[in-house]
């Protein structure tokens, strides 16, 4: 499934089998979905956390979306789910070393976006003004 036999391709994915390419796409989809990185970040900085605490910290996420996100992250090896036997039963979620390494790789991108917030705000304002001018008869 992993790598086909080729010499240093320009596109790193071109060296992968179709199954491996599909898996890479699925894992990268976690990066661009609405909640995945936010959940990983919270667990990385504040974990392990119970589901209810995570639900409080990730503002705007529904129980259903958080459950689905955690299952996907767990399946990909980015998060662990640990049931603690007590009354009532407690379930903790924690970031794995693999998940932490992903957060470390994405952190420079977050810092880049934060540093350029004024540019994004200006670009959006200019775009919105231009669109509004086009809509006025």
MOQUI-V813353 format. One record per backbone hydrogen bond with DSSP energy under -1.0 kcal/mol. CO is the residue of the C=O (numbers start at 1). NH is the residue of the N-H. Records with the same first field share a line. If there is no record, write none. Layout:
CO=NH  NH
This chain:
2=17
4=6
11=14
13=16
15=4
17=21
18=22
19=23
20=24
21=25
22=26
23=27
24=28
25=29
27=30
28=31
29=33
35=39
36=40
37=41
38=42
39=43
40=44
41=45
42=46
43=47
49=93
50=54
51=55
52=56
53=57
54=58
57=59
58=61
62=66
63=67
64=68
65=69
66=70
67=71
68=72
69=73
70=74
71=75
72=76
73=78
74=77
78=96
80=94
82=92
84=90
90=84
92=82
93=49
94=80
96=100
97=101
98=102
99=103
100=104
101=105
102=106
103=107
106=110
107=111
108=112
109=113
110=114
111=115
112=116
114=117
116=120
117=121
118=122
119=123
120=124
121=125
122=126
123=127
124=128
125=129
126=130
127=131
128=132
129=133
130=134
131=135
132=136
